[in-house]
Amino acid sequence: MAIPITVLDCDLLLYGRGHRTLDRFKLDDVTDEYLMSMYGFPRQFIYYLVELLGASLSRPTQRSRAISPETQILAALGFYTSGSFQTRMGDAIGISQASMSRCVANVTEALVERASQFIHFPADEASVQALKDEFYGLAGMPGVIGVVDCIHVAIKAPNAEDLSYVNRKGLHSLNCLMVCDIRGALMTVETNWPGSLQDCAVLQQSSLSSQFEAGMHKDSWLLGDSSFFLRTWLMTPLHIPETPAEYRYNMAHSATHSVIEKTFRTLCSRFRCLDGSKGALQYSPEKSSHIILACCVLHNISLEHGMDVWSSPMTGPMEQPPEEEYEHMESLDLEADRSRQELMLTHFS
């Protein structure tokens, strides 16, 4: 004899079918201080996200009622900035933890869909030149349009057999390649690379490398640390500087490259789901990759809205990999080596 099974919807039990939209939490009912402490962003920024993502978050649903875009965005921001599906956060906006998880998925995909709108290199020559001028003003390094580096974000083990995501510390992670400008705005973000790949391998296989090898932004270069190979479009520091010009070059390189290190610290302090303090992201590599990208989109949007990239509270220095974790990548590109020598002779002698 078949036994009937009843599936209970937590939100339905709490609020009934009479509500076509769950909007029990009202932004106007709370203070700015509360919004910042719970969700990490001010009221006007949240209203902007509702306007930006509202159409995507109001798609037809098979459920008896939909959760409002405003509530979905608050749920997602709460997760991104805290790193956990806290019961008290769900209670504050009137939804269950299961619904919190669905909200995070919906908002993440809506942000990922708009990534190219907010994460890109400048398209016109005037903007590119302005970028070079800003970097030159920082430490005297000419021709720079961005600084590049990789950051690992911990994820749960995809399965026991898959070792491709195990990094050199023995942890499962995604190795994320990013390029930022002098303000910390991200211009390239690739979040899908397995943690076992070294930084130089990630860059070599990246879309970023393909674009620059194809001649994008000629007469310009990126700055990368010693984990990357020297290229005509990628300047790296000298392993053992000997002359005064080489020392000056390395000092300017270090001062300029530090911008992306500050950007990584800001990302991890603002979006605690990335810093590992609440554990690894409990999602598949693909979903984890999308969450990281969504946080990067929010990072750039916050800059566009005047939220200083360095204004997030720092909880301490971000852990840096020990020097022995990567070998110094010696140049195998003679043309790139000549370019670096010419740069030092022209600007640092």
Secondary structure as the mmCIF struct_conf table of DSSP 4:
data_model
#
loop_
_struct_conf.conf_type_id
_struct_conf.id
_struct_conf.beg_label_comp_id
_struct_conf.beg_label_asym_id
_struct_conf.beg_label_seq_id
_struct_conf.end_label_comp_id
_struct_conf.end_label_asym_id
_struct_conf.end_label_seq_id
HELX_LH_PP_P HELX_LH_PP_P1 THR A 6 ASP A 9
HELX_RH_AL_P HELX_RH_AL_P1 CYS A 10 TYR A 15
TURN_TY1_P TURN_TY1_P1 ARG A 17 GLY A 18
BEND BEND1 ARG A 20 ARG A 20
STRN STRN1 THR A 21 LEU A 22
HELX_RH_3T_P HELX_RH_3T_P1 LEU A 27 ASP A 29
BEND BEND2 VAL A 30 VAL A 30
HELX_RH_AL_P HELX_RH_AL_P2 ASP A 32 TYR A 39
BEND BEND3 GLY A 40 PHE A 41
HELX_RH_AL_P HELX_RH_AL_P3 ARG A 43 LEU A 57
TURN_TY1_P TURN_TY1_P2 SER A 58 SER A 58
BEND BEND4 GLN A 62 ARG A 65
STRN STRN2 ALA A 66 ILE A 67
HELX_RH_AL_P HELX_RH_AL_P4 PRO A 69 SER A 82
BEND BEND5 GLY A 83 SER A 84
HELX_RH_AL_P HELX_RH_AL_P5 THR A 87 ILE A 93
TURN_TY1_P TURN_TY1_P3 GLY A 94 GLY A 94
HELX_RH_AL_P HELX_RH_AL_P6 GLN A 97 GLU A 113
TURN_TY1_P TURN_TY1_P4 ARG A 114 ARG A 114
HELX_RH_AL_P HELX_RH_AL_P7 ALA A 115 PHE A 118
BEND BEND6 ILE A 119 ILE A 119
BEND BEND7 ASP A 124 ASP A 124
HELX_RH_AL_P HELX_RH_AL_P8 GLU A 125 ALA A 139
BEND BEND8 GLY A 140 GLY A 140
TURN_TY1_P TURN_TY1_P5 PRO A 142 GLY A 143
STRN STRN3 VAL A 144 ALA A 154
STRN STRN4 ILE A 155 ILE A 155
BEND BEND9 PRO A 158 PRO A 158
BEND BEND10 ALA A 160 GLU A 161
TURN_TY1_P TURN_TY1_P6 SER A 164 TYR A 165
STRN STRN5 VAL A 166 VAL A 166
TURN_TY1_P TURN_TY1_P7 ARG A 168 LYS A 169
BEND BEND11 GLY A 170 GLY A 170
STRN STRN6 HIS A 172 HIS A 172
STRN STRN7 SER A 173 CYS A 180
TURN_TY1_P TURN_TY1_P8 ILE A 182 ARG A 183
BEND BEND12 GLY A 184 GLY A 184
STRN STRN8 LEU A 186 PRO A 194
TURN_TY1_P TURN_TY1_P9 GLY A 195 SER A 196
BEND BEND13 LEU A 197 LEU A 197
HELX_RH_AL_P HELX_RH_AL_P9 ASP A 199 GLN A 205
BEND BEND14 SER A 206 SER A 206
HELX_RH_AL_P HELX_RH_AL_P10 SER A 207 GLU A 213
TURN_TY1_P TURN_TY1_P10 ALA A 214 ASP A 219
STRN STRN9 TRP A 221 LEU A 223
TURN_TY1_P TURN_TY1_P11 SER A 226 SER A 227
BEND BEND15 PHE A 228 PHE A 228
STRN STRN10 ARG A 231 ARG A 231
TURN_TY1_P TURN_TY1_P12 THR A 232 TRP A 233
STRN STRN11 LEU A 234 MET A 235
BEND BEND16 HIS A 239 ILE A 240
BEND BEND17 THR A 243 THR A 243
HELX_RH_AL_P HELX_RH_AL_P11 PRO A 244 ARG A 270
TURN_TY1_P TURN_TY1_P13 ARG A 272 CYS A 273
BEND BEND18 LEU A 274 GLY A 276
TURN_TY1_P TURN_TY1_P14 SER A 277 LYS A 278
BEND BEND19 ALA A 280 ALA A 280
STRN STRN12 LEU A 281 LEU A 281
BEND BEND20 TYR A 283 TYR A 283
HELX_RH_AL_P HELX_RH_AL_P12 PRO A 285 GLU A 304
TURN_TY1_P TURN_TY1_P15 HIS A 305 GLY A 306
TURN_TY1_P TURN_TY1_P16 VAL A 309 TRP A 310
BEND BEND21 SER A 312 SER A 312
HELX_LH_PP_P HELX_LH_PP_P2 PRO A 313 MET A 314
BEND BEND22 GLY A 316 GLY A 316
HELX_LH_PP_P HELX_LH_PP_P3 PRO A 317 GLU A 319
HELX_RH_3T_P HELX_RH_3T_P2 GLU A 323 GLU A 325
BEND BEND23 TYR A 326 TYR A 326
HELX_RH_AL_P HELX_RH_AL_P13 LEU A 334 HIS A 347
#
